[in-house]
């Protein structure tokens, strides 16, 4: 008989794998098996013991514009945390918001 905690861990790992697979075409570093496995382990650990400060950087650590962050219902979301430029760029902000929403929808769709 499979214990409930083992099943929950397997569900978390499957969700993490689906999230990484959904985001890999959008964030090139996730195509690297080592990076993908590290992100999957982080997602799985977060889901087992959620906390507000958890995040995973999806783009270059030097930029850190795109991240995975906690969402409601034991799920995660994609967030753009781009530092505001000295001169506000409404077009860039709108593109970021649209991409953030699209990627979060993609993650939630594939993680269901």
Backbone atoms as SQL, in Angstrom:
CREATE TABLE atoms (id INTEGER PRIMARY KEY, chain TEXT, resi INTEGER, resn TEXT, atom TEXT, x REAL, y REAL, z REAL);
INSERT INTO atoms VALUES
  (1, 'A', 1, 'UNK', 'N', 0.836, -1.180, 0.000),
  (2, 'A', 1, 'UNK', 'CA', 0.000, 0.000, 0.000),
  (3, 'A', 1, 'UNK', 'C', 0.890, 1.256, 0.000),
  (4, 'A', 2, 'UNK', 'N', 0.536, 2.219, -0.832),
  (5, 'A', 2, 'UNK', 'CA', 1.292, 3.466, -0.937),
  (6, 'A', 2, 'UNK', 'C', 0.818, 4.421, 0.150),
  (7, 'A', 3, 'UNK', 'N', 1.781, 4.933, 0.903),
  (8, 'A', 3, 'UNK', 'CA', 1.432, 5.884, 1.952),
  (9, 'A', 3, 'UNK', 'C', 0.999, 7.206, 1.331),
  (10, 'A', 4, 'UNK', 'N', 0.143, 7.890, 2.038),
  (11, 'A', 4, 'UNK', 'CA', -0.372, 9.178, 1.569),
  (12, 'A', 4, 'UNK', 'C', 0.759, 10.174, 1.331),
  (13, 'A', 5, 'UNK', 'N', 1.754, 10.211, 2.235),
  (14, 'A', 5, 'UNK', 'CA', 2.860, 11.154, 2.079),
  (15, 'A', 5, 'UNK', 'C', 3.696, 10.827, 0.846),
  (16, 'A', 6, 'UNK', 'N', 3.861, 9.530, 0.536),
  (17, 'A', 6, 'UNK', 'CA', 4.593, 9.143, -0.670),
  (18, 'A', 6, 'UNK', 'C', 3.836, 9.579, -1.922),
  (19, 'A', 7, 'UNK', 'N', 2.529, 9.422, -1.902),
  (20, 'A', 7, 'UNK', 'CA', 1.706, 9.833, -3.042),
  (21, 'A', 7, 'UNK', 'C', 1.769, 11.345, -3.215),
  (22, 'A', 8, 'UNK', 'N', 1.716, 12.073, -2.091),
  (23, 'A', 8, 'UNK', 'CA', 1.784, 13.536, -2.146),
  (24, 'A', 8, 'UNK', 'C', 3.139, 13.979, -2.715),
  (25, 'A', 9, 'UNK', 'N', 4.220, 13.347, -2.280),
  (26, 'A', 9, 'UNK', 'CA', 5.552, 13.671, -2.794),
  (27, 'A', 9, 'UNK', 'C', 5.630, 13.393, -4.285),
  (28, 'A', 10, 'UNK', 'N', 5.075, 12.276, -4.718),
  (29, 'A', 10, 'UNK', 'CA', 5.067, 11.944, -6.152),
  (30, 'A', 10, 'UNK', 'C', 4.245, 12.969, -6.936),
  (31, 'A', 11, 'UNK', 'N', 3.126, 13.413, -6.374),
  (32, 'A', 11, 'UNK', 'CA', 2.306, 14.444, -7.038),
  (33, 'A', 11, 'UNK', 'C', 3.069, 15.760, -7.139),
  (34, 'A', 12, 'UNK', 'N', 3.771, 16.135, -6.072),
  (35, 'A', 12, 'UNK', 'CA', 4.567, 17.365, -6.087),
  (36, 'A', 12, 'UNK', 'C', 5.676, 17.265, -7.134),
  (37, 'A', 13, 'UNK', 'N', 6.336, 16.126, -7.200),
  (38, 'A', 13, 'UNK', 'CA', 7.423, 15.935, -8.170),
  (39, 'A', 13, 'UNK', 'C', 6.886, 15.982, -9.594),
  (40, 'A', 14, 'UNK', 'N', 5.728, 15.399, -9.822),
  (41, 'A', 14, 'UNK', 'CA', 5.120, 15.428, -11.162),
  (42, 'A', 14, 'UNK', 'C', 4.760, 16.867, -11.541),
  (43, 'A', 15, 'UNK', 'N', 4.165, 17.599, -10.601),
  (44, 'A', 15, 'UNK', 'CA', 3.830, 19.008, -10.840),
  (45, 'A', 15, 'UNK', 'C', 5.089, 19.806, -11.162),
  (46, 'A', 16, 'UNK', 'N', 6.147, 19.604, -10.384),
  (47, 'A', 16, 'UNK', 'CA', 7.406, 20.323, -10.604),
  (48, 'A', 16, 'UNK', 'C', 7.964, 20.020, -11.988),
  (49, 'A', 17, 'UNK', 'N', 7.939, 18.761, -12.381),
  (50, 'A', 17, 'UNK', 'CA', 8.441, 18.360, -13.702),
  (51, 'A', 17, 'UNK', 'C', 7.618, 19.035, -14.808),
  (52, 'A', 18, 'UNK', 'N', 6.295, 19.059, -14.636),
  (53, 'A', 18, 'UNK', 'CA', 5.427, 19.683, -15.638),
  (54, 'A', 18, 'UNK', 'C', 5.668, 21.182, -15.734),
  (55, 'A', 19, 'UNK', 'N', 5.907, 21.825, -14.607),
  (56, 'A', 19, 'UNK', 'CA', 6.199, 23.264, -14.608),
  (57, 'A', 19, 'UNK', 'C', 7.485, 23.530, -15.377),
  (58, 'A', 20, 'UNK', 'N', 8.534, 22.771, -15.077),
  (59, 'A', 20, 'UNK', 'CA', 9.821, 22.968, -15.749),
  (60, 'A', 20, 'UNK', 'C', 9.685, 22.692, -17.246),
  (61, 'A', 21, 'UNK', 'N', 8.988, 21.642, -17.605),
  (62, 'A', 21, 'UNK', 'CA', 8.797, 21.334, -19.027),
  (63, 'A', 21, 'UNK', 'C', 8.023, 22.435, -19.741),
  (64, 'A', 22, 'UNK', 'N', 7.036, 23.004, -19.074),
  (65, 'A', 22, 'UNK', 'CA', 6.242, 24.078, -19.686),
  (66, 'A', 22, 'UNK', 'C', 7.064, 25.351, -19.866),
  (67, 'A', 23, 'UNK', 'N', 7.984, 25.614, -18.938),
  (68, 'A', 23, 'UNK', 'CA', 8.758, 26.853, -18.990),
  (69, 'A', 23, 'UNK', 'C', 10.058, 26.739, -19.773),
  (70, 'A', 24, 'UNK', 'N', 10.543, 25.533, -20.000),
  (71, 'A', 24, 'UNK', 'CA', 11.833, 25.342, -20.682),
  (72, 'A', 24, 'UNK', 'C', 11.915, 26.055, -22.038),
  (73, 'A', 25, 'UNK', 'N', 10.871, 26.040, -22.860),
  (74, 'A', 25, 'UNK', 'CA', 10.977, 26.761, -24.133),
  (75, 'A', 25, 'UNK', 'C', 11.106, 28.282, -23.975),
  (76, 'A', 26, 'UNK', 'N', 10.763, 28.792, -22.820),
  (77, 'A', 26, 'UNK', 'CA', 10.775, 30.237, -22.588),
  (78, 'A', 26, 'UNK', 'C', 12.006, 30.721, -21.816),
  (79, 'A', 27, 'UNK', 'N', 12.658, 29.790, -21.131),
  (80, 'A', 27, 'UNK', 'CA', 13.845, 30.111, -20.340),
  (81, 'A', 27, 'UNK', 'C', 14.898, 29.052, -20.637),
  (82, 'A', 28, 'UNK', 'N', 15.852, 29.418, -21.490),
  (83, 'A', 28, 'UNK', 'CA', 16.830, 28.481, -22.032),
  (84, 'A', 28, 'UNK', 'C', 17.606, 27.678, -21.001),
  (85, 'A', 29, 'UNK', 'N', 17.882, 28.254, -19.835),
  (86, 'A', 29, 'UNK', 'CA', 18.647, 27.522, -18.826),
  (87, 'A', 29, 'UNK', 'C', 17.926, 26.263, -18.349),
  (88, 'A', 30, 'UNK', 'N', 16.595, 26.239, -18.460),
  (89, 'A', 30, 'UNK', 'CA', 15.838, 25.070, -18.022),
  (90, 'A', 30, 'UNK', 'C', 15.999, 23.883, -18.969),
  (91, 'A', 31, 'UNK', 'N', 16.614, 24.101, -20.119),
  (92, 'A', 31, 'UNK', 'CA', 16.894, 22.992, -21.035),
  (93, 'A', 31, 'UNK', 'C', 18.075, 22.157, -20.546),
  (94, 'A', 32, 'UNK', 'N', 18.890, 22.736, -19.675),
  (95, 'A', 32, 'UNK', 'CA', 20.020, 22.009, -19.099),
  (96, 'A', 32, 'UNK', 'C', 19.475, 21.027, -18.063),
  (97, 'A', 33, 'UNK', 'N', 19.783, 19.729, -18.202),
  (98, 'A', 33, 'UNK', 'CA', 19.228, 18.729, -17.276),
  (99, 'A', 33, 'UNK', 'C', 19.561, 18.987, -15.801),
  (100, 'A', 34, 'UNK', 'N', 20.751, 19.457, -15.531),
  (101, 'A', 34, 'UNK', 'CA', 21.137, 19.720, -14.141),
  (102, 'A', 34, 'UNK', 'C', 20.330, 20.877, -13.567),
  (103, 'A', 35, 'UNK', 'N', 20.189, 21.938, -14.344),
  (104, 'A', 35, 'UNK', 'CA', 19.397, 23.086, -13.894),
  (105, 'A', 35, 'UNK', 'C', 17.939, 22.688, -13.720),
  (106, 'A', 36, 'UNK', 'N', 17.408, 21.963, -14.695),
  (107, 'A', 36, 'UNK', 'CA', 16.013, 21.522, -14.619),
  (108, 'A', 36, 'UNK', 'C', 15.781, 20.679, -13.366),
  (109, 'A', 37, 'UNK', 'N', 16.686, 19.759, -13.086),
  (110, 'A', 37, 'UNK', 'CA', 16.537, 18.900, -11.905),
  (111, 'A', 37, 'UNK', 'C', 16.607, 19.718, -10.617),
  (112, 'A', 38, 'UNK', 'N', 17.475, 20.705, -10.581),
  (113, 'A', 38, 'UNK', 'CA', 17.601, 21.559, -9.395),
  (114, 'A', 38, 'UNK', 'C', 16.315, 22.351, -9.169),
  (115, 'A', 39, 'UNK', 'N', 15.765, 22.908, -10.237),
  (116, 'A', 39, 'UNK', 'CA', 14.515, 23.669, -10.122),
  (117, 'A', 39, 'UNK', 'C', 13.379, 22.738, -9.711),
  (118, 'A', 40, 'UNK', 'N', 13.319, 21.558, -10.292),
  (119, 'A', 40, 'UNK', 'CA', 12.277, 20.593, -9.917),
  (120, 'A', 40, 'UNK', 'C', 12.370, 20.237, -8.434),
  (121, 'A', 41, 'UNK', 'N', 13.579, 20.001, -7.940),
  (122, 'A', 41, 'UNK', 'CA', 13.747, 19.674, -6.510),
  (123, 'A', 41, 'UNK', 'C', 13.308, 20.848, -5.636),
  (124, 'A', 42, 'UNK', 'N', 13.624, 22.056, -6.045),
  (125, 'A', 42, 'UNK', 'CA', 13.231, 23.229, -5.272),
  (126, 'A', 42, 'UNK', 'C', 11.710, 23.367, -5.229),
  (127, 'A', 43, 'UNK', 'N', 11.053, 23.190, -6.361),
  (128, 'A', 43, 'UNK', 'CA', 9.589, 23.268, -6.405),
  (129, 'A', 43, 'UNK', 'C', 8.985, 22.186, -5.518),
  (130, 'A', 44, 'UNK', 'N', 9.489, 20.965, -5.639),
  (131, 'A', 44, 'UNK', 'CA', 8.970, 19.847, -4.854),
  (132, 'A', 44, 'UNK', 'C', 9.135, 20.118, -3.356),
  (133, 'A', 45, 'UNK', 'N', 10.306, 20.615, -2.956),
  (134, 'A', 45, 'UNK', 'CA', 10.543, 20.924, -1.545),
  (135, 'A', 45, 'UNK', 'C', 9.616, 22.038, -1.067),
  (136, 'A', 46, 'UNK', 'N', 9.427, 23.055, -1.888),
  (137, 'A', 46, 'UNK', 'CA', 8.525, 24.152, -1.520),
  (138, 'A', 46, 'UNK', 'C', 7.102, 23.630, -1.313),
  (139, 'A', 47, 'UNK', 'N', 6.638, 22.782, -2.218),
  (140, 'A', 47, 'UNK', 'CA', 5.273, 22.278, -2.109),
  (141, 'A', 47, 'UNK', 'C', 5.092, 21.412, -0.864),
  (142, 'A', 48, 'UNK', 'N', 6.155, 20.731, -0.445),
  (143, 'A', 48, 'UNK', 'CA', 6.087, 19.894, 0.763),
  (144, 'A', 48, 'UNK', 'C', 6.058, 20.745, 2.033),
  (145, 'A', 49, 'UNK', 'N', 6.714, 21.897, 1.981),
  (146, 'A', 49, 'UNK', 'CA', 6.772, 22.782, 3.149),
  (147, 'A', 49, 'UNK', 'C', 6.767, 24.231, 2.675),
  (148, 'A', 50, 'UNK', 'N', 5.597, 24.740, 2.261),
  (149, 'A', 50, 'UNK', 'CA', 5.523, 26.098, 1.687),
  (150, 'A', 50, 'UNK', 'C', 5.923, 27.188, 2.674),
  (151, 'A', 51, 'UNK', 'N', 6.553, 28.214, 2.118),
  (152, 'A', 51, 'UNK', 'CA', 6.843, 29.420, 2.885),
  (153, 'A', 51, 'UNK', 'C', 6.892, 30.608, 1.928),
  (154, 'A', 52, 'UNK', 'N', 6.504, 31.769, 2.430),
  (155, 'A', 52, 'UNK', 'CA', 6.327, 32.960, 1.603),
  (156, 'A', 52, 'UNK', 'C', 7.588, 33.431, 0.895),
  (157, 'A', 53, 'UNK', 'N', 8.749, 33.236, 1.477),
  (158, 'A', 53, 'UNK', 'CA', 9.981, 33.768, 0.909),
  (159, 'A', 53, 'UNK', 'C', 10.582, 32.940, -0.212),
  (160, 'A', 54, 'UNK', 'N', 9.954, 31.821, -0.558),
  (161, 'A', 54, 'UNK', 'CA', 10.502, 30.941, -1.589),
  (162, 'A', 54, 'UNK', 'C', 10.432, 31.608, -2.964),
  (163, 'A', 55, 'UNK', 'N', 11.482, 31.403, -3.755),
  (164, 'A', 55, 'UNK', 'CA', 11.473, 31.834, -5.151),
  (165, 'A', 55, 'UNK', 'C', 12.588, 31.119, -5.898),
  (166, 'A', 56, 'UNK', 'N', 12.428, 31.045, -7.208),
  (167, 'A', 56, 'UNK', 'CA', 13.443, 30.487, -8.097),
  (168, 'A', 56, 'UNK', 'C', 13.636, 31.476, -9.232),
  (169, 'A', 57, 'UNK', 'N', 14.873, 31.874, -9.469),
  (170, 'A', 57, 'UNK', 'CA', 15.181, 32.785, -10.577),
  (171, 'A', 57, 'UNK', 'C', 15.180, 31.975, -11.867),
  (172, 'A', 58, 'UNK', 'N', 14.466, 32.458, -12.875),
  (173, 'A', 58, 'UNK', 'CA', 14.338, 31.741, -14.138),
  (174, 'A', 58, 'UNK', 'C', 15.283, 32.245, -15.220),
  (175, 'A', 59, 'UNK', 'N', 15.697, 33.478, -15.122),
  (176, 'A', 59, 'UNK', 'CA', 16.605, 34.023, -16.118),
  (177, 'A', 59, 'UNK', 'C', 17.984, 34.186, -15.497),
  (178, 'A', 60, 'UNK', 'N', 18.801, 34.972, -16.076),
  (179, 'A', 60, 'UNK', 'CA', 20.161, 35.183, -15.589),
  (180, 'A', 60, 'UNK', 'C', 20.161, 35.673, -14.148),
  (181, 'A', 61, 'UNK', 'N', 20.991, 35.070, -13.271),
  (182, 'A', 61, 'UNK', 'CA', 21.065, 35.569, -11.893),
  (183, 'A', 61, 'UNK', 'C', 21.500, 37.035, -11.817),
  (184, 'A', 62, 'UNK', 'N', 22.231, 37.496, -12.817),
  (185, 'A', 62, 'UNK', 'CA', 22.652, 38.898, -12.827),
  (186, 'A', 62, 'UNK', 'C', 21.453, 39.827, -13.055),
  (187, 'A', 63, 'UNK', 'N', 20.472, 39.360, -13.821),
  (188, 'A', 63, 'UNK', 'CA', 19.276, 40.156, -14.081),
  (189, 'A', 63, 'UNK', 'C', 18.184, 39.867, -13.062),
  (190, 'A', 64, 'UNK', 'N', 17.884, 38.578, -12.913),
  (191, 'A', 64, 'UNK', 'CA', 16.835, 38.108, -11.993),
  (192, 'A', 64, 'UNK', 'C', 15.512, 38.826, -12.211),
  (193, 'A', 65, 'UNK', 'N', 15.151, 38.985, -13.475),
  (194, 'A', 65, 'UNK', 'CA', 13.876, 39.627, -13.792),
  (195, 'A', 65, 'UNK', 'C', 12.692, 38.674, -13.647),
  (196, 'A', 66, 'UNK', 'N', 12.901, 37.397, -13.973),
  (197, 'A', 66, 'UNK', 'CA', 11.807, 36.426, -14.018),
  (198, 'A', 66, 'UNK', 'C', 12.012, 35.361, -12.953),
  (199, 'A', 67, 'UNK', 'N', 10.958, 35.146, -12.156),
  (200, 'A', 67, 'UNK', 'CA', 11.059, 34.229, -11.025),
  (201, 'A', 67, 'UNK', 'C', 9.786, 33.409, -10.866),
  (202, 'A', 68, 'UNK', 'N', 9.941, 32.262, -10.231),
  (203, 'A', 68, 'UNK', 'CA', 8.804, 31.508, -9.734),
  (204, 'A', 68, 'UNK', 'C', 8.584, 31.963, -8.299),
  (205, 'A', 69, 'UNK', 'N', 7.340, 32.191, -7.947),
  (206, 'A', 69, 'UNK', 'CA', 6.983, 32.672, -6.608),
  (207, 'A', 69, 'UNK', 'C', 5.779, 31.858, -6.113),
  (208, 'A', 70, 'UNK', 'N', 5.518, 31.873, -4.804),
  (209, 'A', 70, 'UNK', 'CA', 4.336, 31.190, -4.284),
  (210, 'A', 70, 'UNK', 'C', 3.051, 31.792, -4.840),
  (211, 'A', 71, 'UNK', 'N', 2.069, 30.931, -5.034),
  (212, 'A', 71, 'UNK', 'CA', 0.737, 31.356, -5.442),
  (213, 'A', 71, 'UNK', 'C', -0.250, 30.706, -4.481),
  (214, 'A', 72, 'UNK', 'N', -1.496, 30.950, -4.667),
  (215, 'A', 72, 'UNK', 'CA', -2.513, 30.366, -3.792),
  (216, 'A', 72, 'UNK', 'C', -2.749, 28.901, -4.141),
  (217, 'A', 73, 'UNK', 'N', -3.309, 28.179, -3.216),
  (218, 'A', 73, 'UNK', 'CA', -3.718, 26.802, -3.473),
  (219, 'A', 73, 'UNK', 'C', -2.569, 25.826, -3.647),
  (220, 'A', 74, 'UNK', 'N', -1.432, 26.083, -3.024),
  (221, 'A', 74, 'UNK', 'CA', -0.313, 25.156, -3.130),
  (222, 'A', 74, 'UNK', 'C', 0.293, 25.099, -4.514),
  (223, 'A', 75, 'UNK', 'N', 0.203, 26.167, -5.227),
  (224, 'A', 75, 'UNK', 'CA', 0.776, 26.246, -6.566),
  (225, 'A', 75, 'UNK', 'C', 1.791, 27.375, -6.624),
  (226, 'A', 76, 'UNK', 'N', 2.384, 27.536, -7.794),
  (227, 'A', 76, 'UNK', 'CA', 3.348, 28.606, -7.988),
  (228, 'A', 76, 'UNK', 'C', 2.935, 29.455, -9.173),
  (229, 'A', 77, 'UNK', 'N', 3.559, 30.615, -9.287),
  (230, 'A', 77, 'UNK', 'CA', 3.266, 31.520, -10.397),
  (231, 'A', 77, 'UNK', 'C', 4.575, 32.090, -10.922),
  (232, 'A', 78, 'UNK', 'N', 4.502, 32.661, -12.106),
  (233, 'A', 78, 'UNK', 'CA', 5.644, 33.348, -12.693),
  (234, 'A', 78, 'UNK', 'C', 5.482, 34.827, -12.382),
  (235, 'A', 79, 'UNK', 'N', 6.570, 35.457, -11.957),
  (236, 'A', 79, 'UNK', 'CA', 6.533, 36.879, -11.620),
  (237, 'A', 79, 'UNK', 'C', 7.683, 37.601, -12.303),
  (238, 'A', 80, 'UNK', 'N', 7.392, 38.778, -12.809),
  (239, 'A', 80, 'UNK', 'CA', 8.431, 39.647, -13.350),
  (240, 'A', 80, 'UNK', 'C', 8.779, 40.645, -12.263),
  (241, 'A', 81, 'UNK', 'N', 10.050, 40.656, -11.882),
  (242, 'A', 81, 'UNK', 'CA', 10.500, 41.558, -10.819),
  (243, 'A', 81, 'UNK', 'C', 11.544, 42.524, -11.357),
  (244, 'A', 82, 'UNK', 'N', 11.390, 42.862, -12.630),
  (245, 'A', 82, 'UNK', 'CA', 12.328, 43.770, -13.291),
  (246, 'A', 82, 'UNK', 'C', 12.410, 45.084, -12.528),
  (247, 'A', 83, 'UNK', 'N', 13.627, 45.520, -12.276),
  (248, 'A', 83, 'UNK', 'CA', 13.810, 46.805, -11.613),
  (249, 'A', 83, 'UNK', 'C', 13.306, 47.903, -12.542),
  (250, 'A', 84, 'UNK', 'N', 12.600, 48.861, -12.004),
  (251, 'A', 84, 'UNK', 'CA', 12.088, 49.914, -12.882),
  (252, 'A', 84, 'UNK', 'C', 13.239, 50.736, -13.474),
  (253, 'A', 85, 'UNK', 'N', 13.145, 51.017, -14.755),
  (254, 'A', 85, 'UNK', 'CA', 14.185, 51.844, -15.371),
  (255, 'A', 85, 'UNK', 'C', 14.078, 53.279, -14.864),
  (256, 'A', 86, 'UNK', 'N', 15.138, 54.020, -15.086),
  (257, 'A', 86, 'UNK', 'CA', 15.129, 55.434, -14.667),
  (258, 'A', 86, 'UNK', 'C', 14.022, 56.200, -15.378),
  (259, 'A', 87, 'UNK', 'N', 13.800, 55.831, -16.628),
  (260, 'A', 87, 'UNK', 'CA', 12.709, 56.421, -17.387),
  (261, 'A', 87, 'UNK', 'C', 11.649, 55.340, -17.572),
  (262, 'A', 88, 'UNK', 'N', 10.478, 55.497, -16.982),
  (263, 'A', 88, 'UNK', 'CA', 9.445, 54.465, -17.088),
  (264, 'A', 88, 'UNK', 'C', 9.126, 54.144, -18.551),
  (265, 'A', 89, 'UNK', 'N', 8.959, 52.854, -18.814),
  (266, 'A', 89, 'UNK', 'CA', 8.651, 52.383, -20.158),
  (267, 'A', 89, 'UNK', 'C', 7.338, 51.617, -20.090),
  (268, 'A', 90, 'UNK', 'N', 6.249, 52.305, -20.390),
  (269, 'A', 90, 'UNK', 'CA', 4.919, 51.704, -20.280),
  (270, 'A', 90, 'UNK', 'C', 4.760, 50.507, -21.207),
  (271, 'A', 91, 'UNK', 'N', 5.379, 50.559, -22.379),
  (272, 'A', 91, 'UNK', 'CA', 5.270, 49.450, -23.334),
  (273, 'A', 91, 'UNK', 'C', 5.959, 48.213, -22.766),
  (274, 'A', 92, 'UNK', 'N', 7.166, 48.368, -22.212),
  (275, 'A', 92, 'UNK', 'CA', 7.882, 47.237, -21.611),
  (276, 'A', 92, 'UNK', 'C', 7.110, 46.684, -20.417),
  (277, 'A', 93, 'UNK', 'N', 6.574, 47.566, -19.605),
  (278, 'A', 93, 'UNK', 'CA', 5.793, 47.126, -18.447),
  (279, 'A', 93, 'UNK', 'C', 4.585, 46.312, -18.886),
  (280, 'A', 94, 'UNK', 'N', 3.910, 46.751, -19.951),
  (281, 'A', 94, 'UNK', 'CA', 2.746, 46.025, -20.451),
  (282, 'A', 94, 'UNK', 'C', 3.164, 44.670, -21.014),
  (283, 'A', 95, 'UNK', 'N', 4.273, 44.622, -21.752),
  (284, 'A', 95, 'UNK', 'CA', 4.772, 43.341, -22.283),
  (285, 'A', 95, 'UNK', 'C', 5.122, 42.391, -21.148),
  (286, 'A', 96, 'UNK', 'N', 5.782, 42.905, -20.115),
  (287, 'A', 96, 'UNK', 'CA', 6.138, 42.076, -18.968),
  (288, 'A', 96, 'UNK', 'C', 4.888, 41.520, -18.285),
  (289, 'A', 97, 'UNK', 'N', 3.898, 42.364, -18.088),
  (290, 'A', 97, 'UNK', 'CA', 2.666, 41.937, -17.442),
  (291, 'A', 97, 'UNK', 'C', 1.962, 40.860, -18.270),
  (292, 'A', 98, 'UNK', 'N', 1.894, 41.074, -19.580),
  (293, 'A', 98, 'UNK', 'CA', 1.259, 40.090, -20.452),
  (294, 'A', 98, 'UNK', 'C', 2.017, 38.766, -20.442),
  (295, 'A', 99, 'UNK', 'N', 3.356, 38.833, -20.477),
  (296, 'A', 99, 'UNK', 'CA', 4.159, 37.607, -20.447),
  (297, 'A', 99, 'UNK', 'C', 4.007, 36.909, -19.099),
  (298, 'A', 100, 'UNK', 'N', 3.996, 37.678, -18.036),
  (299, 'A', 100, 'UNK', 'CA', 3.814, 37.120, -16.697),
  (300, 'A', 100, 'UNK', 'C', 2.492, 36.355, -16.610),
  (301, 'A', 101, 'UNK', 'N', 1.433, 36.965, -17.085),
  (302, 'A', 101, 'UNK', 'CA', 0.117, 36.318, -17.062),
  (303, 'A', 101, 'UNK', 'C', 0.091, 35.065, -17.938),
  (304, 'A', 102, 'UNK', 'N', 0.656, 35.153, -19.131),
  (305, 'A', 102, 'UNK', 'CA', 0.665, 34.010, -20.048),
  (306, 'A', 102, 'UNK', 'C', 1.477, 32.853, -19.481),
  (307, 'A', 103, 'UNK', 'N', 2.641, 33.142, -18.907),
  (308, 'A', 103, 'UNK', 'CA', 3.476, 32.079, -18.352),
  (309, 'A', 103, 'UNK', 'C', 2.847, 31.474, -17.101),
  (310, 'A', 104, 'UNK', 'N', 2.215, 32.283, -16.280),
  (311, 'A', 104, 'UNK', 'CA', 1.524, 31.748, -15.109),
  (312, 'A', 104, 'UNK', 'C', 0.372, 30.855, -15.546),
  (313, 'A', 105, 'UNK', 'N', -0.375, 31.271, -16.552),
  (314, 'A', 105, 'UNK', 'CA', -1.459, 30.429, -17.068),
  (315, 'A', 105, 'UNK', 'C', -0.901, 29.118, -17.616),
  (316, 'A', 106, 'UNK', 'N', 0.212, 29.185, -18.312),
  (317, 'A', 106, 'UNK', 'CA', 0.853, 27.990, -18.851),
  (318, 'A', 106, 'UNK', 'C', 1.270, 27.047, -17.728),
  (319, 'A', 107, 'UNK', 'N', 1.888, 27.589, -16.691),
  (320, 'A', 107, 'UNK', 'CA', 2.312, 26.778, -15.547),
  (321, 'A', 107, 'UNK', 'C', 1.103, 26.139, -14.877),
  (322, 'A', 108, 'UNK', 'N', 0.060, 26.906, -14.683),
  (323, 'A', 108, 'UNK', 'CA', -1.125, 26.361, -13.992),
  (324, 'A', 108, 'UNK', 'C', -1.852, 25.350, -14.865),
  (325, 'A', 109, 'UNK', 'N', -1.869, 25.559, -16.162),
  (326, 'A', 109, 'UNK', 'CA', -2.505, 24.616, -17.075),
  (327, 'A', 109, 'UNK', 'C', -1.763, 23.281, -17.097),
  (328, 'A', 110, 'UNK', 'N', -0.442, 23.339, -17.208),
  (329, 'A', 110, 'UNK', 'CA', 0.348, 22.115, -17.282),
  (330, 'A', 110, 'UNK', 'C', 0.547, 21.464, -15.930),
  (331, 'A', 111, 'UNK', 'N', 0.353, 22.219, -14.883),
  (332, 'A', 111, 'UNK', 'CA', 0.536, 21.669, -13.547),
  (333, 'A', 111, 'UNK', 'C', -0.740, 21.123, -12.936),
  (334, 'A', 112, 'UNK', 'N', -1.794, 21.101, -13.689),
  (335, 'A', 112, 'UNK', 'CA', -3.075, 20.613, -13.146),
  (336, 'A', 112, 'UNK', 'C', -3.141, 19.106, -13.138);
